[in-house]
Amino acid sequence: MHLELSHVQLTYPGNDKPVVDNVSLTLAAGELGVLMGPSGCGKTTLIRAVAGLEPLIGGHIRIGGEVVSSEQVHVPPQQRRVGMVFQDYALFPHLNVAKNVAFGIHHWPHAERSARVQEVLALVQLGDLAQRMPHELSGGQQQRVAVARAMAAKPQLLLLDEPFSNLDTDLRERLAHDLRGILKLANATALFVTHDQLEAFSVGDRVGVMNLGQLHQWDSAYDLYHHPTTRFVANFTGQGVFVDLANAAEAARSLGDLQGQVFTQAVDHIPEGGMVLLLRADDIVHDDDAPTKACIECKVFRGSTFLYTLRLPSGLRIKALVPSHHNHHVGEWIGIKAEVDHLVSFSR
């Protein structure tokens, strides 16, 4: 593996509690990995450790097969051949685009340096802006310059800490897609940090969910969503409600007419000891002709959809994503049905 973290542990000075606790993950050459989780979960500290900016108290980090961090080994950041893109891009305001990109390779021969600057600027589609100053660029263009500068020295690993956090939502989604294409074209190996799920799913070949210093799951975006291994991952990656079902009678009471739809499509029976069922908003479909009715308690407009919070006759509250041309009122009872292609459940 090109990047390997094995049982990594980190603490802050003066605090014995690990801020990163026993984290292991791998990235193959050319793969893009993303770490996501709530603020304070340890993801930025972990990526700083990969860069060599934080020492380990346990475990090890390998880059390109070489141990660069452990309790006994600490290769300095400048010797790791790691490129880093920061949240604020950290461009030099007094240097033009070309000179910003060339900053990390100023010791290269002039002809080789100029060729590399042109190459990476072309890769990020800024070849015609080489003489512009940073203040003359849009936020998205500045971000591309920062990526080009990080790639100029041909690092064996690229690290990106919340690279889209300063951009508006529409631009972030577009640039996340563009940046994935740029890095794939360059066959780069990269590790991102973000708190944005859609961003993580757009960019990552492998995505990890962290909380309280622990990595709960490191997997494809598809498997994180459809096959979460913990309740935290299930809740973090998709809006829904957890339904505690002790037995079939409890399922019938809580779900009412939805019980047959859920369990016919998803599982044959409730296991001994019961289960906790996750019903996501996209598992519940609005259907005026459905026999099951639910009362709208809250609705949130999202442009193409409403997110409805619904109350079943049993009192159980669930959520549903409904096309926004179905504009029902709070307090109105509407028909719903369950379309559960894959049931997400956990032991009680």
C-alpha positions as CSV (number, residue, x, y, z in Angstrom):
1,M,0.0,0.0,0.0
2,H,1.2,3.5,-0.8
3,L,-0.1,5.0,2.5
4,E,-0.5,2.9,5.6
5,L,-1.6,4.0,9.0
6,S,-1.5,1.3,11.6
7,H,-2.9,1.7,15.2
8,V,-2.0,5.4,15.2
9,Q,-2.4,7.2,18.4
10,L,-1.9,10.9,19.2
11,T,-2.4,13.2,22.2
12,Y,-2.2,16.9,22.8
13,P,0.6,18.1,25.2
14,G,-0.6,17.9,28.8
15,N,-3.5,15.7,28.0
16,D,-3.3,11.9,28.3
17,K,-6.5,11.2,26.5
18,P,-5.8,10.3,22.8
19,V,-7.2,12.8,20.3
20,V,-6.6,10.1,17.7
21,D,-7.2,6.6,19.1
22,N,-5.9,3.4,17.4
23,V,-6.6,4.5,13.8
24,S,-5.7,2.2,10.9
25,L,-6.3,2.7,7.2
26,T,-4.6,2.2,3.8
27,L,-4.5,3.8,0.4
28,A,-3.2,2.2,-2.7
29,A,-1.2,4.3,-5.2
30,G,-3.5,6.5,-7.3
31,E,-6.4,6.3,-4.8
32,L,-8.2,9.3,-3.3
33,G,-9.1,8.9,0.4
34,V,-11.4,11.2,2.4
35,L,-11.7,11.5,6.2
36,M,-15.0,13.1,7.4
37,G,-16.7,13.6,10.7
38,P,-17.9,16.3,13.1
39,S,-15.7,19.1,14.3
40,G,-13.2,18.0,16.9
41,C,-13.3,14.3,15.8
42,G,-9.5,14.2,15.2
43,K,-9.4,14.2,11.4
44,T,-7.3,17.3,10.9
45,T,-4.9,16.2,13.7
46,L,-4.5,12.8,11.9
47,I,-3.7,14.4,8.5
48,R,-1.2,16.7,10.3
49,A,0.5,13.6,11.7
50,V,0.7,12.2,8.1
51,A,2.4,15.4,7.1
52,G,4.9,15.1,9.9
53,L,3.5,18.1,11.9
54,E,2.3,16.0,14.9
55,P,4.4,13.2,16.7
56,L,2.8,9.8,17.4
57,I,2.6,8.2,20.8
58,G,1.7,4.8,19.3
59,G,1.4,2.9,16.0
60,H,3.2,3.9,12.7
61,I,2.7,5.7,9.4
62,R,4.3,4.4,6.2
63,I,4.4,6.4,2.9
64,G,5.7,4.5,-0.1
65,G,6.7,1.6,2.0
66,E,8.9,3.7,4.3
67,V,8.1,4.3,8.0
68,V,7.9,8.0,8.4
69,S,6.3,8.2,11.9
70,S,6.3,5.9,14.9
71,E,7.3,6.2,18.6
72,Q,10.9,5.8,17.6
73,V,10.9,7.4,14.1
74,H,10.0,10.9,13.0
75,V,11.0,11.9,9.4
76,P,10.8,15.7,9.2
77,P,8.0,17.1,7.0
78,Q,10.3,18.5,4.4
79,Q,11.8,15.0,3.8
80,R,8.5,13.2,3.3
81,R,7.7,14.4,-0.2
82,V,4.2,15.3,0.8
83,G,2.3,18.2,-0.7
84,M,-0.3,20.0,1.4
85,V,-3.2,22.3,0.5
86,F,-4.6,24.4,3.4
87,Q,-8.0,25.7,4.0
88,D,-7.1,29.3,3.2
89,Y,-4.8,28.2,0.2
90,A,-1.9,30.2,1.8
91,L,-1.0,31.9,-1.6
92,F,1.7,34.5,-1.5
93,P,-0.1,37.8,-2.3
94,H,3.0,39.5,-3.8
95,L,3.8,36.7,-6.2
96,N,1.9,35.9,-9.4
97,V,0.4,32.6,-10.2
98,A,3.4,31.1,-11.9
99,K,5.8,32.2,-9.1
100,N,3.4,30.8,-6.4
101,V,3.4,27.5,-8.2
102,A,7.2,27.5,-8.6
103,F,7.9,28.5,-5.0
104,G,8.5,24.9,-3.8
105,I,10.8,24.0,-6.7
106,H,12.8,27.2,-6.9
107,H,16.0,25.1,-6.6
108,W,15.2,23.2,-9.9
109,P,17.1,24.3,-13.1
110,H,15.2,27.2,-14.8
111,A,14.1,25.3,-17.9
112,E,12.9,22.3,-15.9
113,R,11.1,24.5,-13.4
114,S,9.3,26.5,-16.1
115,A,8.2,23.4,-17.9
116,R,6.8,21.9,-14.7
117,V,4.9,25.1,-13.8
118,Q,3.4,25.1,-17.3
119,E,2.5,21.4,-16.9
120,V,0.7,21.7,-13.6
121,L,-1.1,24.9,-14.6
122,A,-2.4,23.2,-17.7
123,L,-3.5,20.3,-15.6
124,V,-5.6,22.6,-13.4
125,Q,-6.8,24.5,-16.4
126,L,-5.1,27.8,-15.5
127,G,-2.4,27.9,-18.1
128,D,-3.6,31.3,-19.4
129,L,-3.6,32.9,-15.9
130,A,0.1,32.4,-15.1
131,Q,0.8,36.1,-14.8
132,R,-2.2,37.0,-12.7
133,M,-1.9,38.0,-9.1
134,P,-3.9,36.1,-6.4
135,H,-6.2,39.0,-5.7
136,E,-7.3,38.9,-9.4
137,L,-8.5,35.3,-9.1
138,S,-11.8,33.9,-8.0
139,G,-11.9,31.6,-4.9
140,G,-12.1,28.6,-7.1
141,Q,-9.1,29.7,-9.2
142,Q,-7.1,30.3,-6.1
143,Q,-7.9,26.8,-4.9
144,R,-6.6,25.4,-8.2
145,V,-3.4,27.4,-7.8
146,A,-2.9,25.9,-4.4
147,V,-3.4,22.4,-5.8
148,A,-1.0,23.1,-8.6
149,R,1.7,24.4,-6.2
150,A,1.3,21.3,-4.0
151,M,1.7,19.1,-7.0
152,A,4.6,20.9,-8.6
153,A,7.3,19.1,-6.7
154,K,5.8,15.7,-7.7
155,P,5.0,14.6,-4.1
156,Q,4.4,11.0,-3.4
157,L,1.3,12.0,-1.4
158,L,-1.0,15.0,-1.5
159,L,-2.9,16.1,1.7
160,L,-5.8,18.5,1.5
161,D,-7.4,20.0,4.7
162,E,-10.9,21.3,4.0
163,P,-9.9,22.6,0.6
164,F,-13.4,23.8,-0.3
165,S,-14.5,25.3,3.1
166,N,-14.1,28.9,1.9
167,L,-16.3,28.5,-1.2
168,D,-20.1,28.7,-1.6
169,T,-22.1,25.4,-1.9
170,D,-22.6,25.3,-5.7
171,L,-18.9,26.1,-6.4
172,R,-17.8,23.5,-3.8
173,E,-19.8,20.7,-5.5
174,R,-18.5,21.6,-9.0
175,L,-14.9,22.0,-7.8
176,A,-15.0,18.7,-5.9
177,H,-15.9,16.9,-9.1
178,D,-13.3,18.8,-11.1
179,L,-10.5,18.2,-8.6
180,R,-11.2,14.5,-8.5
181,G,-10.7,14.5,-12.3
182,I,-7.5,16.5,-12.0
183,L,-6.0,14.2,-9.4
184,K,-7.1,11.1,-11.3
185,L,-5.5,12.5,-14.5
186,A,-2.3,13.0,-12.6
187,N,-2.5,9.5,-11.0
188,A,-2.1,11.3,-7.6
189,T,-2.5,9.6,-4.3
190,A,-4.3,12.0,-1.9
191,L,-5.9,12.2,1.5
192,F,-8.6,14.8,2.1
193,V,-10.3,16.1,5.3
194,T,-13.8,17.4,5.2
195,H,-16.9,17.7,7.3
196,D,-19.2,17.7,4.2
197,Q,-20.7,14.3,3.3
198,L,-21.5,15.1,-0.3
199,E,-18.0,16.5,-0.9
200,A,-16.5,13.3,0.6
201,F,-18.7,11.0,-1.6
202,S,-17.9,13.1,-4.7
203,V,-14.2,12.9,-4.3
204,G,-13.2,9.7,-2.4
205,D,-12.4,6.2,-3.7
206,R,-12.2,5.4,0.0
207,V,-14.1,7.3,2.7
208,G,-13.6,7.2,6.5
209,V,-16.0,8.4,9.2
210,M,-14.3,9.6,12.4
211,N,-15.8,10.5,15.8
212,L,-14.1,11.2,19.2
213,G,-10.7,10.2,17.7
214,Q,-11.8,6.8,16.4
215,L,-12.2,5.7,12.8
216,H,-15.5,3.9,12.7
217,Q,-15.4,2.7,9.1
218,W,-13.0,3.0,6.1
219,D,-14.8,1.9,3.0
220,S,-16.3,3.0,-0.4
221,A,-18.9,5.7,-0.2
222,Y,-21.6,3.2,-1.4
223,D,-20.8,0.8,1.4
224,L,-20.7,3.5,4.0
225,Y,-24.2,4.5,3.1
226,H,-25.7,1.1,2.4
227,H,-23.7,-1.1,4.8
228,P,-22.7,1.0,7.8
229,T,-20.9,-0.9,10.5
230,T,-21.9,1.3,13.5
231,R,-25.0,3.4,14.4
232,F,-22.8,6.5,14.3
233,V,-21.9,5.9,10.7
234,A,-25.5,5.1,9.7
235,N,-26.7,8.3,11.4
236,F,-23.9,10.5,10.0
237,T,-24.2,9.4,6.4
238,G,-28.0,9.6,6.0
239,Q,-30.9,11.3,7.6
240,G,-33.4,8.9,9.2
241,V,-34.7,7.6,12.4
242,F,-33.7,4.6,14.5
243,V,-36.7,2.3,15.4
244,D,-36.1,0.0,18.4
245,L,-38.0,-3.2,17.8
246,A,-37.9,-5.9,20.5
247,N,-40.1,-8.4,18.7
248,A,-42.7,-8.8,16.0
249,A,-45.5,-7.4,18.2
250,E,-43.5,-4.2,18.8
251,A,-42.8,-3.9,15.1
252,A,-46.5,-4.2,14.4
253,R,-47.4,-1.6,17.0
254,S,-44.7,0.9,15.9
255,L,-44.8,0.5,12.1
256,G,-48.4,-0.3,11.7
257,D,-49.2,-1.0,8.0
258,L,-45.6,-0.3,7.1
259,Q,-44.4,-3.4,8.9
260,G,-45.3,-5.8,6.1
261,Q,-43.8,-3.5,3.4
262,V,-40.5,-3.1,5.4
263,F,-40.0,-6.7,6.4
264,T,-41.3,-8.3,3.1
265,Q,-38.8,-6.3,1.1
266,A,-35.9,-6.3,3.6
267,V,-35.8,-9.2,6.1
268,D,-37.9,-12.3,6.9
269,H,-38.1,-11.8,10.6
270,I,-36.8,-9.9,13.6
271,P,-33.8,-11.8,15.2
272,E,-33.9,-13.1,18.8
273,G,-33.1,-10.2,21.1
274,G,-34.7,-7.7,18.8
275,M,-33.1,-5.1,16.5
276,V,-32.7,-1.4,15.9
277,L,-33.9,-0.5,12.4
278,L,-32.8,2.6,10.5
279,L,-35.5,4.1,8.3
280,R,-34.0,6.7,6.1
281,A,-35.9,9.5,4.4
282,D,-35.4,7.9,1.0
283,D,-36.9,4.6,2.3
284,I,-40.3,6.4,2.7
285,V,-42.3,7.3,-0.5
286,H,-45.3,9.7,-0.7
287,D,-48.2,8.0,-2.4
288,D,-51.7,9.6,-2.1
289,D,-53.3,6.2,-2.8
290,A,-51.4,4.3,-0.1
291,P,-53.5,2.9,2.8
292,T,-50.9,4.0,5.4
293,K,-51.4,7.6,6.5
294,A,-49.0,9.9,8.4
295,C,-49.3,13.4,9.7
296,I,-46.9,16.1,8.6
297,E,-45.3,17.6,11.7
298,C,-42.6,19.6,10.0
299,K,-41.4,20.3,6.5
300,V,-38.1,21.8,5.2
301,F,-37.9,23.1,1.7
302,R,-34.8,22.0,-0.2
303,G,-35.6,23.2,-3.7
304,S,-36.4,20.0,-5.6
305,T,-37.6,18.2,-2.5
306,F,-39.3,18.7,0.9
307,L,-37.9,16.9,3.9
308,Y,-41.0,15.9,5.8
309,T,-41.1,14.8,9.5
310,L,-44.1,12.5,9.7
311,R,-46.0,11.0,12.6
312,L,-47.5,7.6,12.2
313,P,-50.8,6.7,14.1
314,S,-48.6,4.8,16.6
315,G,-46.8,8.0,17.5
316,L,-43.6,6.9,15.7
317,R,-41.9,9.7,13.9
318,I,-40.2,9.1,10.6
319,K,-38.8,11.2,7.8
320,A,-39.5,11.3,4.0
321,L,-38.0,13.1,1.0
322,V,-40.9,14.2,-1.2
323,P,-40.8,16.0,-4.6
324,S,-41.4,19.7,-3.9
325,H,-44.4,19.9,-6.2
326,H,-46.2,17.8,-3.5
327,N,-46.6,20.9,-1.3
328,H,-48.7,19.7,1.6
329,H,-49.4,21.6,4.8
330,V,-48.2,20.9,8.3
331,G,-50.9,19.0,10.1
332,E,-52.1,17.3,6.9
333,W,-52.3,13.5,6.7
334,I,-50.7,12.0,3.6
335,G,-50.4,8.5,2.1
336,I,-47.0,6.9,2.4
337,K,-45.4,3.5,1.6
338,A,-42.0,1.9,2.4
339,E,-39.6,1.1,-0.4
340,V,-36.7,-0.5,1.4
341,D,-34.2,-2.0,-1.1
342,H,-31.7,-2.7,1.7
343,L,-32.5,-2.7,5.3
344,V,-30.0,-1.1,7.7
345,S,-30.3,-2.7,11.1
346,F,-28.2,-3.2,14.3
347,S,-28.5,-5.4,17.3
348,R,-30.3,-3.9,20.3
